[in-house]
Amino acid sequence: MNLPDHYGYGTLFGFSGIDGENSHDEDFIGMTMPGPVTVRFDDRTGTATLHLDAENDKIEFVLSDAIRTERSLLVFADKNTVIGQSTARPELFGDNHAAAKPFGGVEVLHSGHSWYALRIEGERFALCRTMTRREALRLAQIGLEMDIEALLERKLAYYRELPPCPDPDLEKLYYKILSISKVNVYSPQNGFGCRSTTPDRLPHRHVWLWDSMFHAIAFAQYKPPLAEESILAVLRCQRKDGFIPHMMESSRKVSKITQPQVIAWAALEVYRRSGSLSFLREAAPAISGYLNWFLKNRDRNHNGLLEWKMDFLQETCHCDESGMDNSPRFDVTEMLDAIDSSTFMVHDCRCMAEIYEILGDTTSAEKYRNLADSIAERINEFLWDEEKGIYCDRTFSGKLTGVMTCASFLPLFAGICTEERAVRLVSVLTDPDRFWSEMPVPSISLDDPAYGSDMWRGPVWLNYNYMIMQGLRKYGYTAEAEELCRRTLTAVRKVFDETGSVFEFYDPEVKTIPWSMRRKGTQPPVPDYRIKMHAITDYHWSAAFILLFILDH
């Protein structure tokens, strides 16, 4: 295995719910800092940093639960314990570089709500984090007695048992994304009853609706049972009226908005890999209830097109619910019939029709086919801009906005547009002055006055790239789909080679490292999510789609 060996800022370091029990609410999770090997652990009330002087060491590999240099080894043993071995003496310090204090031969640090205990014997050491000092001291002694090489071998065995990378040139990136996907899994928690996935355990830690669906589609390629659980965890947070929140915690705290309709698509993709009818039987009624809720609550003008809940009080992010938070699409003061909400509904209804066919419910299948056709007809009638040759949003007063974004190409993905309109869409897509950048597809046209480097106001997002690639194939544009895949992987790999990380979004020109790009505001010179949230590193849905692109490459 050619494992990733780039040490840099931003690699998540934690114990995965794939390996055993971890904690959603009291998470022991760290992130690598500049200067190997340095990991800062953050419980959101305080931090503790473990440092090993390995500045001049050759890095052998950097994974989400094991880091090895020529003189040092660091391994996550369980949800409370990191064990290590090094010829350099480890240092432990807290916020503002406050040093740990000796206590009975152990270094102890109290930071925020957590107690950390670092026990050192020769070249071996163990760092434990718990909510009480006594427990941290006890577990540190147990950790010191663990067999570090045997533990490391179990970590590496996980990767050996997975399908090998189909492209040797992408092998380091391949194992990096598998490592990201592994660390962002939680063991069964009280509210979910099964394993769940998160976008990034640091700085976030909760479960998000469409993120979890994207994770599931990727996990289906090599761990179908985990893919099913990723979906079921979300569905089990559904209200009786069918609503599913966009963000949820194991304690059952949830948000008041939802997210795009991609659950049926994810469930169908997972079934195609797992073949589990019991999974479909559990998922189908919940997904149907969710889609029905959408139809009842996101068509306020009753014209058969869907919208999003919008918040005009926010300064730049009028539509978190769309997932495209700060897109210029929403720089309006009026509600919109949304091209993405309407198109996602068509696609998910078609997936639901196929699910019900598999389950032998032809009546429900026919219902969803008819519903999909009806909404598709309305999209073609009201959301097509003939002058620009593209789909866009329409205000409730009946005016097309004309704003061209990556969402404008979703009708290809859903199979909505005619062949003639597909020709025009692809012409816009492959125009280097609009969307065919060094790394396609920018989230807004390059020639739009609002184009910039702030999240959905220009940067590339891999979920849309994948859906657009699928849409191109659906309409026979194989060469364009392959070129989109090639350019995406080339750009992602270039940034990975420079930073060792996989990011939330990317520069269409592939000139700026994403953590330096704007994210709802200007970034400080040195990336630090505690000061200002940057483009998230080790981002799970990016890892998921990179896997799909590699398998498709």
C-alpha positions as CSV (number, residue, x, y, z in Angstrom):
1,M,0.0,0.0,0.0
2,N,1.3,3.4,-0.9
3,L,-0.1,5.3,2.1
4,P,-0.3,9.2,2.3
5,D,2.9,10.6,3.7
6,H,2.4,14.3,3.6
7,Y,2.4,15.9,7.1
8,G,0.7,19.2,7.3
9,Y,-2.0,21.3,8.9
10,G,-5.6,20.0,9.0
11,T,-5.5,16.2,9.2
12,L,-8.2,14.8,11.5
13,F,-6.9,12.5,14.2
14,G,-9.3,10.4,16.1
15,F,-10.8,7.0,17.0
16,S,-13.3,5.7,14.4
17,G,-16.7,4.2,15.1
18,I,-15.7,1.5,12.6
19,D,-13.1,0.2,15.1
20,G,-15.3,0.5,18.3
21,E,-17.1,2.8,20.5
22,N,-16.5,6.5,20.3
23,S,-18.4,9.5,21.5
24,H,-20.5,12.0,19.6
25,D,-21.1,14.3,22.6
26,E,-17.7,14.0,24.4
27,D,-15.4,13.5,21.5
28,F,-11.7,13.1,21.8
29,I,-10.7,14.4,18.4
30,G,-7.6,16.2,17.2
31,M,-6.2,17.9,14.2
32,T,-2.6,18.1,13.0
33,M,-0.8,21.4,13.4
34,P,2.2,22.7,11.5
35,G,5.5,21.2,12.6
36,P,5.5,17.4,12.9
37,V,4.3,15.7,14.9
38,T,1.9,18.1,16.6
39,V,-1.8,17.3,17.3
40,R,-4.2,19.8,18.9
41,F,-7.2,18.1,20.6
42,D,-10.3,20.3,20.9
43,D,-13.4,19.5,23.0
44,R,-14.9,22.9,22.0
45,T,-14.3,24.3,25.5
46,G,-10.5,24.1,25.5
47,T,-7.6,22.5,23.8
48,A,-4.7,20.2,24.6
49,T,-1.7,19.9,22.3
50,L,0.7,17.0,22.0
51,H,4.0,17.7,20.4
52,L,6.9,15.4,19.3
53,D,10.0,16.9,17.9
54,A,10.1,15.2,14.5
55,E,10.8,18.2,12.4
56,N,13.6,16.5,10.4
57,D,12.2,13.0,10.4
58,K,11.1,11.2,7.3
59,I,7.4,10.8,7.4
60,E,6.3,7.2,6.7
61,F,2.5,7.7,6.7
62,V,-0.2,10.0,8.0
63,L,-3.6,8.4,8.6
64,S,-6.6,9.5,10.6
65,D,-5.7,7.2,13.5
66,A,-2.0,6.5,13.1
67,I,1.0,8.6,12.3
68,R,4.5,7.2,11.8
69,T,7.9,8.9,11.2
70,E,11.3,7.3,11.2
71,R,11.6,8.0,15.0
72,S,8.1,8.3,16.2
73,L,4.7,6.5,16.2
74,L,1.4,7.8,17.4
75,V,-1.8,5.6,17.4
76,F,-5.3,6.1,18.6
77,A,-6.1,3.1,20.8
78,D,-9.7,3.8,21.8
79,K,-12.1,6.6,22.4
80,N,-10.1,7.9,25.4
81,T,-6.5,6.9,24.6
82,V,-3.6,7.8,22.3
83,I,-0.5,5.7,22.7
84,G,2.9,6.5,21.3
85,Q,6.6,5.6,21.0
86,S,9.3,8.1,20.2
87,T,13.0,8.9,20.8
88,A,11.8,12.5,21.4
89,R,10.1,13.3,24.7
90,P,6.5,14.3,24.2
91,E,5.3,17.6,25.3
92,L,1.7,18.4,26.5
93,F,0.3,21.9,26.8
94,G,-3.0,23.7,26.8
95,D,-4.5,27.0,25.6
96,N,-2.0,29.9,25.4
97,H,0.8,27.3,25.6
98,A,0.0,26.6,29.3
99,A,2.2,23.6,30.4
100,A,0.9,20.4,31.9
101,K,1.7,20.0,35.6
102,P,3.4,17.0,37.2
103,F,1.1,14.9,39.4
104,G,2.4,11.6,40.8
105,G,4.8,11.0,38.0
106,V,2.2,11.9,35.3
107,E,1.8,15.2,33.4
108,V,-1.8,16.5,33.9
109,L,-3.6,19.2,32.1
110,H,-7.1,20.6,32.8
111,S,-8.4,22.4,29.8
112,G,-12.1,23.4,29.3
113,H,-14.2,20.5,30.5
114,S,-11.5,17.9,30.0
115,W,-8.7,16.3,31.9
116,Y,-5.7,15.1,30.1
117,A,-3.0,12.7,31.5
118,L,0.3,12.0,29.8
119,R,2.2,9.1,31.3
120,I,5.8,8.5,30.0
121,E,8.1,5.5,30.5
122,G,11.3,5.5,28.4
123,E,10.3,5.9,24.8
124,R,6.7,4.8,25.4
125,F,3.9,7.1,26.4
126,A,0.1,7.3,26.6
127,L,-2.2,10.3,26.5
128,C,-5.7,10.0,27.9
129,R,-8.6,12.4,27.9
130,T,-11.7,12.1,30.2
131,M,-14.0,14.3,32.2
132,T,-12.3,13.5,35.5
133,R,-8.6,13.5,36.6
134,R,-8.8,10.2,38.4
135,E,-10.1,8.4,35.3
136,A,-7.6,10.0,33.0
137,L,-4.7,8.9,35.3
138,R,-6.1,5.3,35.4
139,L,-6.6,5.0,31.7
140,A,-3.1,6.4,31.0
141,Q,-1.6,3.6,32.9
142,I,-3.6,1.0,31.0
143,G,-2.7,2.7,27.7
144,L,1.0,2.4,28.5
145,E,0.6,-1.4,28.8
146,M,-0.9,-1.7,25.3
147,D,1.0,-3.4,22.5
148,I,1.5,-0.5,20.1
149,E,2.7,-2.6,17.1
150,A,-0.2,-5.0,17.3
151,L,-2.6,-2.1,17.5
152,L,-0.9,-0.5,14.5
153,E,-1.2,-3.7,12.6
154,R,-5.0,-3.8,13.1
155,K,-5.2,-0.2,11.8
156,L,-3.3,-1.1,8.7
157,A,-5.2,-4.3,8.2
158,Y,-8.4,-2.2,7.7
159,Y,-6.9,-0.7,4.5
160,R,-5.4,-3.9,3.3
161,E,-8.8,-5.5,3.3
162,L,-10.4,-2.8,1.2
163,P,-10.4,-2.9,-2.6
164,P,-7.1,-1.8,-4.0
165,C,-6.8,1.5,-5.8
166,P,-7.6,1.1,-9.5
167,D,-5.0,3.7,-10.5
168,P,-1.5,3.4,-9.0
169,D,-0.8,7.1,-9.7
170,L,-3.7,8.0,-7.3
171,E,-2.9,5.5,-4.6
172,K,-1.8,8.0,-1.9
173,L,-4.9,10.2,-2.5
174,Y,-7.0,7.0,-2.5
175,Y,-5.9,5.9,1.0
176,K,-6.2,9.5,2.2
177,I,-9.9,9.6,1.3
178,L,-10.5,6.2,2.8
179,S,-8.8,7.4,6.0
180,I,-11.0,10.6,6.0
181,S,-14.2,8.5,5.6
182,K,-13.1,6.2,8.4
183,V,-12.5,8.9,11.0
184,N,-15.8,10.6,10.4
185,V,-17.9,7.7,11.6
186,Y,-19.5,7.5,15.0
187,S,-20.5,4.3,16.8
188,P,-24.2,3.9,17.7
189,Q,-25.4,6.7,19.9
190,N,-28.6,7.1,21.9
191,G,-30.5,9.1,19.3
192,F,-29.7,7.1,16.3
193,G,-29.4,3.4,17.3
194,C,-26.8,2.8,14.6
195,R,-23.6,4.2,13.3
196,S,-23.7,7.6,11.8
197,T,-21.5,9.9,9.7
198,T,-20.4,13.5,10.1
199,P,-19.0,16.0,7.6
200,D,-15.9,16.6,9.8
201,R,-15.6,15.8,13.5
202,L,-13.6,19.0,13.9
203,P,-14.7,21.8,13.9
204,H,-18.2,20.2,13.3
205,R,-19.4,17.0,14.9
206,H,-23.1,16.6,14.1
207,V,-25.0,14.7,11.5
208,W,-26.1,16.5,8.3
209,L,-28.8,15.3,6.0
210,W,-27.4,15.5,2.5
211,D,-23.8,15.0,3.6
212,S,-24.8,11.7,5.1
213,M,-26.4,10.7,1.8
214,F,-23.3,11.5,-0.1
215,H,-21.2,9.5,2.4
216,A,-23.6,6.6,2.0
217,I,-23.2,6.5,-1.8
218,A,-19.4,6.2,-1.4
219,F,-19.5,3.7,1.5
220,A,-21.8,1.6,-0.7
221,Q,-18.8,0.9,-2.9
222,Y,-16.9,-1.0,-0.2
223,K,-19.0,-1.1,3.0
224,P,-22.7,-1.4,2.2
225,P,-23.8,-2.1,5.8
226,L,-22.2,1.2,6.9
227,A,-23.8,3.0,3.9
228,E,-27.3,1.7,5.1
229,E,-26.6,2.9,8.6
230,S,-25.6,6.3,7.4
231,I,-29.0,6.7,5.8
232,L,-31.0,5.1,8.6
233,A,-29.4,7.4,11.2
234,V,-30.9,10.4,9.4
235,L,-34.3,8.8,8.8
236,R,-34.6,7.9,12.5
237,C,-34.6,11.7,13.3
238,Q,-37.7,12.2,11.2
239,R,-40.7,14.0,12.7
240,K,-44.2,12.4,12.5
241,D,-45.2,14.9,9.8
242,G,-42.3,13.7,7.6
243,F,-39.9,16.6,8.1
244,I,-36.2,15.7,8.4
245,P,-33.8,18.4,9.9
246,H,-30.7,19.4,8.0
247,M,-28.6,18.9,11.2
248,M,-29.1,16.6,14.1
249,E,-27.3,15.4,17.3
250,S,-27.4,12.1,19.1
251,S,-29.2,13.9,22.0
252,R,-32.1,14.6,19.5
253,K,-31.3,18.3,19.2
254,V,-32.2,19.2,15.7
255,S,-32.3,22.2,13.4
256,K,-35.5,23.8,12.0
257,I,-34.6,23.7,8.3
258,T,-34.1,20.8,6.0
259,Q,-31.8,20.1,3.0
260,P,-32.0,18.9,-0.7
261,Q,-34.0,15.9,-1.6
262,V,-31.3,13.2,-2.3
263,I,-32.3,10.5,0.1
264,A,-34.1,8.3,-2.4
265,W,-31.2,8.5,-4.7
266,A,-28.8,7.5,-2.0
267,A,-31.0,4.7,-0.8
268,L,-31.4,3.3,-4.3
269,E,-27.6,3.5,-4.9
270,V,-26.9,1.7,-1.6
271,Y,-29.5,-1.0,-2.4
272,R,-27.9,-1.7,-5.8
273,R,-24.7,-2.6,-3.9
274,S,-26.2,-4.3,-0.8
275,G,-29.2,-6.0,-2.3
276,S,-30.9,-5.6,1.1
277,L,-34.7,-5.6,0.7
278,S,-35.1,-5.2,4.5
279,F,-33.2,-1.9,4.2
280,L,-35.4,-0.6,1.4
281,R,-38.6,-1.7,3.3
282,E,-37.5,0.4,6.4
283,A,-36.3,3.4,4.3
284,A,-39.1,3.7,1.8
285,P,-42.0,4.9,4.0
286,A,-39.7,7.4,5.7
287,I,-38.4,8.8,2.4
288,S,-42.0,8.9,1.0
289,G,-43.1,10.9,4.1
290,Y,-40.2,13.3,3.6
291,L,-41.0,14.0,0.0
292,N,-44.7,14.4,0.9
293,W,-43.7,17.0,3.5
294,F,-41.7,18.8,0.9
295,L,-44.6,19.0,-1.5
296,K,-46.9,20.3,1.3
297,N,-44.5,22.8,2.8
298,R,-42.2,24.1,0.0
299,D,-44.7,25.1,-2.7
300,R,-46.2,28.2,-1.1
301,N,-47.5,29.6,-4.4
302,H,-49.0,26.3,-5.4
303,N,-47.6,26.3,-8.9
304,G,-46.1,22.8,-8.8
305,L,-42.5,24.0,-8.4
306,L,-40.5,23.7,-5.2
307,E,-38.7,26.4,-3.3
308,W,-36.5,26.7,-0.2
309,K,-37.1,28.4,3.1
310,M,-35.2,31.7,2.9
311,D,-34.0,34.0,5.6
312,F,-33.7,37.6,4.4
313,L,-32.4,38.8,7.8
314,Q,-29.0,37.2,7.3
315,E,-26.6,39.5,5.5
316,T,-25.1,37.2,2.9
317,C,-26.6,33.7,3.5
318,H,-30.2,33.9,2.6
319,C,-30.7,30.2,2.0
320,D,-28.9,27.7,4.2
321,E,-31.6,25.1,3.5
322,S,-30.5,24.8,-0.2
323,G,-27.0,23.8,0.9
324,M,-25.7,26.6,-1.2
325,D,-25.8,29.0,1.7
326,N,-24.4,32.2,0.3
327,S,-25.0,31.7,-3.4
328,P,-25.7,34.9,-5.4
329,R,-28.9,33.1,-6.5
330,F,-30.3,34.3,-3.3
331,D,-29.2,37.9,-3.4
332,V,-32.8,38.8,-3.8
333,T,-35.6,40.1,-1.5
334,E,-38.3,37.8,-2.9
335,M,-39.1,34.1,-2.7
336,L,-38.0,31.9,-5.5
337,D,-39.2,28.8,-7.4
338,A,-35.9,27.1,-7.2
339,I,-34.3,25.1,-10.0
340,D,-32.4,22.8,-7.6
341,S,-35.3,22.1,-5.2
342,S,-37.6,21.4,-8.1
343,T,-35.0,19.2,-10.0
344,F,-33.9,17.3,-6.9
345,M,-37.6,16.5,-6.3
346,V,-37.9,15.1,-9.8
347,H,-34.8,13.0,-9.5
348,D,-35.8,11.6,-6.1
349,C,-39.4,10.9,-7.2
350,R,-38.0,8.8,-10.0
351,C,-35.7,7.0,-7.6
352,M,-38.7,6.4,-5.4
353,A,-40.6,4.9,-8.3
354,E,-37.8,2.5,-8.9
355,I,-37.6,1.6,-5.2
356,Y,-41.4,0.9,-5.1
357,E,-41.0,-1.3,-8.2
358,I,-38.4,-3.3,-6.5
359,L,-40.6,-3.7,-3.5
360,G,-43.5,-4.8,-5.7
361,D,-45.7,-1.7,-5.0
362,T,-46.7,-0.7,-8.5
363,T,-49.3,1.8,-7.4
364,S,-46.8,3.9,-5.4
365,A,-44.3,3.5,-8.2
366,E,-46.8,4.9,-10.7
367,K,-47.7,7.8,-8.3
368,Y,-44.0,8.9,-8.1
369,R,-43.4,8.5,-11.8
370,N,-46.4,10.8,-12.5
371,L,-45.3,13.3,-9.9
372,A,-41.8,13.4,-11.4
373,D,-43.2,14.0,-14.9
374,S,-45.5,16.7,-13.7
375,I,-42.8,18.7,-11.9
376,A,-40.4,18.2,-14.8
377,E,-43.0,19.6,-17.2
378,R,-43.3,22.7,-15.0
379,I,-39.5,23.1,-14.8
380,N,-39.3,23.1,-18.6
381,E,-42.2,25.5,-18.9
382,F,-41.2,28.1,-16.3
383,L,-37.5,27.7,-15.3
384,W,-35.8,27.7,-18.8
385,D,-34.2,31.0,-19.9
386,E,-34.4,30.8,-23.7
387,E,-32.1,33.8,-24.2
388,K,-29.3,32.5,-22.0
389,G,-29.8,28.8,-22.9
390,I,-29.9,27.7,-19.3
391,Y,-32.2,26.9,-16.4
392,C,-32.4,29.3,-13.5
393,D,-34.7,30.4,-10.6
394,R,-37.9,32.3,-11.0
395,T,-39.2,34.9,-8.5
396,F,-42.7,34.5,-7.1
397,S,-43.7,37.6,-9.2
398,G,-42.8,35.6,-12.3
399,K,-39.4,36.9,-13.4
400,L,-36.5,34.6,-14.3
401,T,-33.4,35.7,-12.3
402,G,-31.0,34.7,-15.1
403,V,-28.3,33.8,-12.5
404,M,-26.2,31.0,-13.9
405,T,-24.8,28.6,-11.3
406,C,-23.8,24.9,-11.1
407,A,-27.4,24.2,-10.1
408,S,-28.4,25.3,-13.6
409,F,-27.1,22.0,-15.0
410,L,-29.1,19.7,-12.6
411,P,-31.8,19.1,-15.3
412,L,-29.1,17.0,-17.1
413,F,-28.7,14.9,-13.9
414,A,-32.4,14.4,-13.5
415,G,-33.0,13.7,-17.2
416,I,-35.5,16.6,-17.5
417,C,-34.4,18.6,-20.5
418,T,-34.9,17.9,-24.2
419,E,-31.9,16.9,-26.4
420,E,-32.0,20.4,-28.0
421,R,-31.8,22.1,-24.6
422,A,-29.1,19.7,-23.5
423,V,-27.0,20.9,-26.5
424,R,-27.3,24.5,-25.3
425,L,-26.6,23.6,-21.6
426,V,-23.4,21.7,-22.6
427,S,-22.4,24.7,-24.7
428,V,-22.6,27.0,-21.7
429,L,-21.0,24.4,-19.4
430,T,-17.9,23.9,-21.7
431,D,-17.4,27.7,-22.3
432,P,-14.0,28.5,-20.7
433,D,-15.3,32.1,-20.0
434,R,-18.2,30.8,-17.9
435,F,-17.9,27.3,-16.4
436,W,-15.1,25.3,-18.2
437,S,-12.3,26.6,-15.9
438,E,-9.1,24.9,-15.1
439,M,-11.1,23.0,-12.5
440,P,-14.7,22.9,-13.6
441,V,-17.5,23.6,-12.4
442,P,-17.4,26.9,-10.6
443,S,-20.5,27.4,-8.4
444,I,-21.3,30.6,-10.4
445,S,-20.4,31.7,-13.9
446,L,-16.9,33.1,-14.1
447,D,-18.3,36.2,-15.9
448,D,-20.9,37.0,-13.2
449,P,-20.1,40.2,-11.3
450,A,-20.6,38.4,-8.0
451,Y,-17.9,35.8,-8.8
452,G,-15.3,35.4,-6.1
453,S,-13.7,33.0,-3.8
454,D,-16.3,32.7,-1.0
455,M,-18.0,29.3,-0.8
456,W,-20.9,29.2,-3.3
457,R,-19.9,32.5,-4.9
458,G,-17.4,30.9,-7.2
459,P,-15.5,27.9,-5.7
460,V,-15.9,24.3,-7.0
461,W,-17.9,21.8,-5.0
462,L,-17.4,18.1,-5.8
463,N,-21.0,17.0,-5.2
464,Y,-22.1,19.2,-8.1
465,N,-19.3,18.1,-10.3
466,Y,-20.3,14.4,-9.8
467,M,-23.9,15.1,-10.5
468,I,-23.1,17.1,-13.6
469,M,-20.8,14.3,-14.8
470,Q,-23.6,11.8,-14.4
471,G,-25.9,14.1,-16.3
472,L,-23.5,14.5,-19.2
473,R,-23.3,10.7,-19.5
474,K,-27.1,10.4,-19.4
475,Y,-27.3,12.6,-22.5
476,G,-24.4,10.9,-24.4
477,Y,-21.7,13.5,-23.7
478,T,-19.1,10.9,-22.8
479,A,-16.0,12.9,-23.8
480,E,-17.1,15.9,-21.7
481,A,-17.9,13.7,-18.7
482,E,-14.5,12.1,-18.9
483,E,-12.8,15.5,-19.2
484,L,-14.7,16.8,-16.2
485,C,-13.6,13.8,-14.2
486,R,-10.0,14.2,-15.3
487,R,-9.8,17.9,-14.6
488,T,-11.4,17.4,-11.2
489,L,-9.0,14.6,-10.1
490,T,-6.0,16.6,-11.5
491,A,-6.9,19.6,-9.4
492,V,-7.7,17.7,-6.2
493,R,-4.5,15.8,-6.5
494,K,-2.4,19.0,-7.1
495,V,-3.9,20.5,-3.9
496,F,-3.4,17.3,-2.0
497,D,0.2,17.0,-3.0
498,E,0.8,20.6,-1.8
499,T,-1.1,20.4,1.5
500,G,-1.8,16.7,2.4
501,S,-5.5,17.6,2.7
502,V,-8.8,17.2,1.0
503,F,-11.0,20.4,1.2
504,E,-14.6,21.4,1.4
505,F,-14.3,23.5,-1.9
506,Y,-11.7,24.4,-4.4
507,D,-10.4,27.3,-6.5
508,P,-11.6,27.0,-10.1
509,E,-8.2,28.3,-11.2
510,V,-6.3,25.9,-8.9
511,K,-4.0,28.7,-7.8
512,T,-5.1,29.3,-4.2
513,I,-5.1,26.8,-1.4
514,P,-8.6,26.6,-0.2
515,W,-7.9,27.5,3.4
516,S,-6.8,30.9,2.1
517,M,-10.0,31.5,0.2
518,R,-12.9,33.4,1.7
519,R,-15.5,31.5,3.7
520,K,-18.2,33.9,4.6
521,G,-15.4,36.4,5.2
522,T,-11.7,37.0,4.8
523,Q,-9.3,34.4,6.3
524,P,-6.4,35.2,8.6
525,P,-2.9,34.7,7.2
526,V,-2.4,31.5,9.1
527,P,-5.3,29.0,9.0
528,D,-7.0,28.4,12.3
529,Y,-10.7,27.5,12.4
530,R,-11.0,28.8,16.0
531,I,-10.3,32.3,14.7
532,K,-12.2,32.1,11.4
533,M,-13.8,29.0,9.8
534,H,-11.8,28.2,6.7
535,A,-12.5,25.8,3.9
536,I,-12.8,22.6,6.0
537,T,-10.0,20.1,5.8
538,D,-10.5,16.4,5.7
539,Y,-14.0,17.1,4.5
540,H,-16.0,13.9,4.3
541,W,-18.3,14.5,1.3
542,S,-15.3,15.6,-0.8
543,A,-13.6,12.4,0.2
544,A,-16.7,10.5,-0.8
545,F,-16.9,12.0,-4.3
546,I,-13.2,11.8,-4.9
547,L,-13.6,8.0,-4.3
548,L,-16.4,7.9,-6.9
549,F,-14.4,9.9,-9.4
550,I,-11.4,7.6,-8.9
551,L,-13.5,4.5,-9.4
552,D,-15.0,6.2,-12.5
553,H,-11.6,7.3,-13.8
